[in-house]
Amino acid sequence: MANLQRGEIPIKLDGVEYTLRPTFNAICEIESRTGLGIAQLILKAESGNTTLKDVVYIIWAGIKAHDKRLQLSFDETLDLIQEETFASVLLQKHEDENVIANFLLNCITGGRELTEAEPNRPKKPPIKKKASDRT
């Protein structure tokens, strides 16, 4: 069962609910396999330009991060997605958001909504003005 406080996202494949967990290892795996950064993948997912291979890597890395005992291979993940059809996987929603884009966003935010007033956010250092700029 997905722990929403950790930014985990449930996804149903071939009638079974799996959990995608956003971890540093999942991010590294996704970026390494796709050759794209998480921000680029979020934009692709939100615009509907995600490739099947990208989606399989994203789901595979997320499932692996959630349950290390589950020895699900890339090919087995692909088979699960093929059972559902690619379109139905891409159209799955979680909290009215695209599951893939939502999971990728949670990889960056940890599942939290970030605000400007967030107390733990590091403060930007003040920009020092040059003497010539002070006139």
N, C-alpha and C positions, 0 to 999 in steps of 0.2 A: 504494500500500500504506500502511495506517495506521501511524503512528508512535505507539505506545502510550505512550512516554515523554513525548510532548507532549500527551497526553490525547485524541488523535485516535481516532475510532470508525469502524469499517467498517460500511457498510450496503449491502445488496444490493437493487437496484431493477431490475426488468425483466431479470434475469439478469446484470447488470453490477454489480461492486463499486465503490462510491464511498466517499470518505472524508469524514467530518465533522470539521472542525478548529475547536476552541474558541478563538476570538480575541476581542479587544476589539471589533473591527468586527462580528463575527458577533453578539455580545451586543447591541450597539447596534441592529443591523438587526432582530434578533428582537424586542427590546423595542419598537422603533418600530412595527414592522408589527403586532404582536399587541396592543399597548397594555398589556401585563403585564410585570412584572419577572421576572427569571430564577427567583427563589425561588418565585414564584406558579406559574410554568409547571412547575417541578419537581414541586410538589405536585399539580398537575392531571395531569401525565403519570404519576406514581406511582399515582394513584387511578383512572386510566383515564378521566378526564373531559376529555381533550384533544380539541379540535375538529380536523376535517380541515384547516381553514385554518391553525390553529396549527402542526400537524405539517408542512405544506408549507413554511411560512415558516421553521421550524426547520431542516428538511433543506436547503432552498434556501440559507439563509445559511451553514450549515456546509459545504456543497459549494463554494460561492463562495469561502469563506475558505481552503479547501484548494488550489483550483486556479483562479487568477484568469484563466488562459487559456481555461478552459472557459466558454463563453458560454451557460450554461444559464439560461433564463428561468424565471420563476415558473410560467408555463403549461406549459412543458416538464417541470418538476419534478412538477407536478400530474399530467401524463400518465404519467410514470414510476410514480408512486404508484398511479394507477388501474389500471395494468397488473398490479401486484402484489396489489391489493386493500388497502384501508385497514387491515383487520384484520391481515393478514399483516405489514404494516409496523409496526404497533403492537406485535405479538407478537414481533418480532425481538429476539433476546437478544445481548448481548455480555458475556462474563464473568458469565453468569447474571443479568444486569440488563437491564431494558428499555432498548433502544438510545436512545430519545428522552430518557428521564429521565437515563440515564448521560451522554449528551452534554451536556445542560443542567447537570448537576452538575459536569462537567469544565470548563464555561465559568467556573464559580466557583473551582474548585480547581486548574485547570491539569492535571488528571489525577492529582494526588497525593493521598494520604490524609493529611489534616491531623491532627496530634495535639497535645495540650496541651503536650507537651514539645518541640515543634518549635523549634529554635534560632533560626531567622530570623523567627519570629513576633514582632511588636512586643509589648512588655510593656505591660500596662495600667498607667496611672499610679495611684499609691496614692490612695485616697480620703481627703481631708483631713477630719478630724472637727472640728465646731464646738466651741468651748469648752463650750457647754451640754451637748454629747453625752458629754463626758469624765467625767462624774460616776459 
